[in-house]
């Protein structure tokens, strides 16, 4: 009787410092899961350091190691998609190489699926110890905002780290949009998910590739991808401004008829003009962001281009 297979998808971008530690941890966990066939799929997202060189070395020594290397940097979302596309395990897990997603949780996640009947086991951080306070504050506000304006539930503190059945993975692959936001996609496809809580773990080595600006842009990707609330807000703002202008017009008319027409101060007029101009630009900007996503989708460009691999592949 053949063993059930677990495929671990690991996106990598300039992770040469931490990869040896990750590979060591992978070997330890694979031994613990001796009743399963475990493989790891490293997806090199156009790294500029020795990430690909290290992965090649692992693959030469260990047949359980598979890898894909992009022709350039396409982003973490593309790396996740590529890894899922080539993962053929009965169970598929996605985790980061920096060991902030502890591989040691895999047996517990597997138990939740096999014995408790869940379709996926996902992780969430209950603390953000070691993370900059400003980033933690905005992260919490983002999760609260998303759950208010979107029908797709996103758990506060949720990580991309999760183990899922093949059925769950196949459902994700049906969502082949170019503009991807995995946290939203995981929630949108549904199924039964068990959340496993753990305290924040700092990187084993190296530095994070996620700056505050990149996280902000990524959060906007999620808002636009899973909510039309910004468009509704723009419409409401326009309605409020029109109503305010109408009321202001009535006030001026009554004031002119009753008290004459004194010359108004130019500072107040300038402020009103700037306010209206700002609201117009905001609404046009919101509309433009949605249009830009439609524009990119209609181009139908591949989500990634594979430059090198030790697996059978075809460009998507």
C-alpha positions as CSV (number, residue, x, y, z in Angstrom):
1,X,0.0,0.0,0.0
2,X,1.5,3.3,-1.1
3,X,1.8,6.1,1.4
4,X,-0.3,9.3,1.3
5,X,1.7,12.3,0.0
6,X,2.2,15.7,1.6
7,X,3.5,18.5,-0.6
8,X,5.0,21.6,1.1
9,X,5.0,24.7,-1.0
10,X,7.7,27.2,0.0
11,X,8.0,30.6,-1.7
12,X,11.5,32.0,-1.6
13,X,12.9,35.5,-2.3
14,X,16.5,36.2,-1.3
15,X,16.4,33.6,1.5
16,X,20.0,32.2,1.4
17,X,20.7,32.9,5.0
18,X,17.7,31.0,6.4
19,X,17.3,28.2,3.8
20,X,19.9,25.8,5.5
21,X,17.9,26.1,8.8
22,X,14.6,25.5,7.0
23,X,15.9,22.4,5.2
24,X,17.2,21.0,8.5
25,X,13.8,21.5,10.0
26,X,12.1,20.0,7.0
27,X,14.2,16.8,7.4
28,X,13.3,16.6,11.1
29,X,9.5,17.0,10.4
30,X,9.6,14.5,7.5
31,X,11.1,11.9,9.8
32,X,8.3,12.6,12.3
33,X,5.8,12.0,9.5
34,X,7.3,8.7,8.5
35,X,3.9,7.2,7.6
36,X,3.7,9.8,4.8
37,X,5.6,10.6,1.7
38,X,6.7,14.2,2.1
39,X,8.1,16.5,-0.6
40,X,9.0,20.1,-0.5
41,X,8.6,22.4,-3.5
42,X,10.8,25.5,-3.3
43,X,9.6,28.4,-5.6
44,X,12.4,30.8,-6.2
45,X,10.8,34.1,-7.0
46,X,13.7,35.6,-9.0
47,X,16.1,35.8,-6.1
48,X,19.3,37.9,-6.5
49,X,21.3,36.0,-3.9
50,X,22.3,32.3,-3.7
51,X,18.8,31.0,-3.0
52,X,18.6,29.1,-6.2
53,X,22.1,27.7,-5.8
54,X,21.3,26.3,-2.4
55,X,18.0,24.8,-3.6
56,X,19.8,23.1,-6.5
57,X,22.2,21.6,-3.9
58,X,19.3,20.3,-1.7
59,X,17.7,18.7,-4.8
60,X,20.9,16.9,-5.9
61,X,21.2,15.3,-2.4
62,X,17.5,14.7,-1.7
63,X,14.9,13.5,-4.2
64,X,12.2,14.8,-2.0
65,X,13.3,18.4,-2.9
66,X,11.7,19.9,-6.0
67,X,12.1,23.5,-7.2
68,X,10.9,26.1,-9.7
69,X,12.8,29.3,-10.4
70,X,11.1,32.3,-12.0
71,X,12.6,34.2,-14.9
72,X,12.3,37.3,-12.7
73,X,10.5,38.4,-9.5
74,X,6.8,38.0,-10.0
75,X,5.8,38.3,-6.3
76,X,4.8,36.0,-3.5
77,X,1.3,35.4,-4.8
78,X,2.6,34.2,-8.1
79,X,5.0,31.9,-6.2
80,X,2.1,30.4,-4.2
81,X,0.1,29.8,-7.4
82,X,3.0,28.1,-9.1
83,X,3.7,25.9,-6.1
84,X,0.1,24.8,-5.8
85,X,-0.1,24.2,-9.6
86,X,2.8,21.7,-9.3
87,X,1.8,20.1,-5.9
88,X,0.2,16.8,-6.5
89,X,0.1,15.6,-2.9
90,X,-3.0,14.2,-1.1
91,X,-2.4,17.1,1.3
92,X,-0.8,20.4,0.4
93,X,0.8,23.0,2.8
94,X,2.0,26.5,2.2
95,X,4.6,28.0,4.5
96,X,7.4,30.6,4.5
97,X,11.1,29.7,4.5
98,X,11.9,32.1,7.3
99,X,10.6,29.7,10.0
100,X,8.1,32.2,11.2
101,X,5.7,29.4,10.1
102,X,6.9,26.6,12.3
103,X,7.0,23.2,10.4
104,X,6.6,21.5,13.8
105,X,2.9,22.4,13.7
106,X,2.4,20.1,10.6
107,X,1.5,16.9,12.6
108,X,-1.1,18.8,14.6
109,X,-2.5,20.3,11.4
110,X,-2.6,16.9,9.7
111,X,-4.5,15.5,12.7
112,X,-7.1,18.2,12.4
113,X,-7.8,17.1,8.8
114,X,-7.4,13.3,9.1
115,X,-9.1,12.8,12.5
116,X,-11.3,15.8,13.1
117,X,-12.8,16.0,9.6
118,X,-11.6,19.5,8.6
119,X,-10.8,20.4,5.0
120,X,-7.9,22.7,6.0
121,X,-5.9,23.6,9.1
122,X,-4.8,27.2,9.2
123,X,-2.7,29.2,11.6
124,X,-3.1,32.6,13.2
125,X,-0.8,34.6,15.5
126,X,-2.2,35.5,18.9
127,X,0.6,37.9,19.6
128,X,2.7,40.2,17.5
129,X,5.7,40.3,19.8
130,X,8.8,41.5,18.0
131,X,6.8,43.3,15.3
132,X,7.0,47.1,14.9
133,X,4.0,48.7,16.9
134,X,2.9,50.8,13.9
135,X,2.8,47.8,11.6
136,X,0.8,45.8,14.2
137,X,-1.7,48.7,14.7
138,X,-2.4,49.0,11.0
139,X,-2.6,45.2,10.5
140,X,-5.3,44.9,13.1
141,X,-7.2,47.8,11.6
142,X,-6.9,46.1,8.2
143,X,-8.5,42.8,9.4
144,X,-11.3,44.7,11.1
145,X,-12.0,46.8,8.0
146,X,-11.9,43.8,5.7
147,X,-14.4,41.9,7.8
148,X,-16.8,44.9,7.8
149,X,-16.7,45.7,4.0
150,X,-16.3,42.2,2.6
151,X,-18.5,39.1,2.7
152,X,-15.3,37.0,2.8
153,X,-14.1,36.4,6.4
154,X,-10.4,36.9,7.1
155,X,-9.3,35.9,10.5
156,X,-7.3,38.5,12.5
157,X,-3.7,37.5,12.7
158,X,-4.1,34.9,9.9
159,X,-1.0,33.6,8.3
160,X,-0.7,32.1,4.8
161,X,0.6,29.0,6.6
162,X,-2.0,26.2,6.2
163,X,-2.4,22.6,5.3
164,X,-5.3,21.6,3.0
165,X,-6.8,18.6,1.3
166,X,-6.3,18.2,-2.5
167,X,-10.0,19.2,-3.0
168,X,-9.3,22.5,-1.2
169,X,-6.2,23.1,-3.3
170,X,-8.1,22.3,-6.5
171,X,-10.8,24.9,-5.5
172,X,-8.1,27.5,-5.1
173,X,-6.6,26.7,-8.5
174,X,-10.0,27.4,-10.1
175,X,-9.5,31.0,-9.1
176,X,-6.9,31.8,-11.7
177,X,-7.1,35.6,-11.6
178,X,-4.0,37.6,-12.3
179,X,-4.5,39.9,-9.3
180,X,-4.3,37.5,-6.4
181,X,-4.8,37.9,-2.6
182,X,-4.4,34.5,-1.0
183,X,-5.9,35.3,2.4
184,X,-9.1,36.3,0.7
185,X,-9.1,33.4,-1.7
186,X,-8.7,30.9,1.1
187,X,-11.7,32.4,2.8
188,X,-13.8,32.7,-0.4
189,X,-13.6,29.0,-1.4
190,X,-15.2,28.0,1.9
191,X,-14.8,24.5,3.3
192,X,-14.3,23.7,7.0
193,X,-11.1,25.2,8.5
194,X,-9.6,24.7,11.9
195,X,-7.6,27.7,13.2
196,X,-4.5,26.8,15.2
197,X,-3.1,29.6,17.4
198,X,0.5,30.2,18.2
199,X,2.7,33.0,19.4
200,X,4.6,35.1,17.0
201,X,8.0,33.6,16.0
202,X,10.8,35.9,14.8
203,X,12.8,35.1,11.7
204,X,15.5,32.5,12.1
205,X,17.9,34.5,9.9
206,X,17.9,37.2,7.2
207,X,15.6,40.2,6.9
208,X,11.9,40.5,6.0
209,X,11.2,41.6,2.4
210,X,7.9,43.2,3.4
211,X,8.3,47.0,4.0
212,X,5.4,49.0,5.4
213,X,4.8,50.4,1.9
214,X,4.6,46.9,0.3
215,X,2.2,45.8,3.0
216,X,0.0,48.8,2.4
217,X,-0.2,48.1,-1.3
218,X,-0.9,44.4,-0.6
219,X,-3.7,45.4,1.8
220,X,-5.2,47.6,-1.0
221,X,-5.0,44.6,-3.3
222,X,-7.1,42.7,-0.8
223,X,-9.7,45.4,-0.4
224,X,-10.1,45.9,-4.1
225,X,-10.1,42.2,-4.9
226,X,-12.8,41.2,-2.3
227,X,-14.9,44.3,-1.8
228,X,-16.8,46.9,-3.9
229,X,-17.3,49.1,-0.8
230,X,-14.8,51.8,-1.9
231,X,-16.9,52.3,-5.0
232,X,-20.0,52.7,-2.8
233,X,-18.1,55.1,-0.6
234,X,-17.2,57.2,-3.6
235,X,-20.8,57.3,-4.7
236,X,-22.0,58.3,-1.2
237,X,-19.3,61.0,-1.0
238,X,-20.5,62.4,-4.3
239,X,-24.1,62.4,-3.0
240,X,-23.1,64.2,0.2
241,X,-21.2,66.9,-1.6
242,X,-24.1,67.5,-4.0
243,X,-26.5,67.8,-1.1
244,X,-24.2,70.1,0.8
245,X,-23.7,72.3,-2.3
246,X,-27.5,72.5,-2.7
247,X,-28.0,73.5,0.9
248,X,-25.2,76.0,0.6
249,X,-26.8,77.5,-2.5
250,X,-30.2,77.9,-0.7
251,X,-28.4,79.7,2.3
252,X,-26.6,82.1,-0.1
253,X,-29.8,82.8,-2.0
254,X,-31.7,83.6,1.3
255,X,-28.9,85.6,2.6
256,X,-28.7,87.7,-0.6
257,X,-32.4,88.4,-0.7
258,X,-32.6,89.3,3.0
259,X,-29.3,91.1,3.7
260,X,-27.8,92.0,0.3
261,X,-24.7,90.3,-1.2
262,X,-21.6,91.1,0.8
263,X,-18.3,89.9,-0.7
264,X,-17.2,86.6,0.8
265,X,-13.6,86.0,1.9
266,X,-11.4,84.3,-0.6
267,X,-9.7,81.9,2.0
268,X,-13.1,80.1,2.7
269,X,-13.7,79.9,-1.1
270,X,-10.2,78.4,-1.7
271,X,-10.8,75.8,1.0
272,X,-14.1,74.8,-0.5
273,X,-12.6,74.5,-3.9
274,X,-9.7,72.4,-2.6
275,X,-12.1,70.2,-0.6
276,X,-14.3,69.5,-3.7
277,X,-11.2,68.9,-5.9
278,X,-9.8,66.5,-3.4
279,X,-13.0,64.5,-3.1
280,X,-13.2,64.3,-6.9
281,X,-9.6,63.1,-7.2
282,X,-10.2,60.5,-4.5
283,X,-13.3,59.2,-6.2
284,X,-11.6,59.1,-9.6
285,X,-8.6,57.4,-8.0
286,X,-10.8,54.7,-6.5
287,X,-12.5,54.1,-9.8
288,X,-9.0,54.1,-11.5
289,X,-7.7,51.4,-9.2
290,X,-10.6,49.1,-10.1
291,X,-10.2,49.8,-13.8
292,X,-6.5,49.1,-13.6
293,X,-7.3,45.6,-12.2
294,X,-9.7,45.0,-15.0
295,X,-7.1,46.1,-17.5
296,X,-4.5,43.7,-16.2
297,X,-7.0,40.8,-16.1
298,X,-8.1,41.4,-19.7
299,X,-4.4,41.3,-20.9
300,X,-4.5,37.6,-19.9
301,X,-0.7,37.6,-19.2
302,X,0.8,34.5,-17.5
303,X,0.9,34.7,-13.7
304,X,4.5,33.6,-13.8
305,X,7.2,32.4,-16.2
306,X,9.4,29.5,-15.2
307,X,13.1,29.9,-15.9
308,X,14.4,26.7,-14.4
309,X,13.0,23.6,-12.7
310,X,13.6,20.0,-11.9
311,X,9.8,19.2,-12.3
312,X,7.6,18.8,-15.4
313,X,6.2,22.2,-16.1
314,X,4.4,24.4,-18.7
315,X,4.0,28.1,-18.7
316,X,0.8,29.5,-17.4
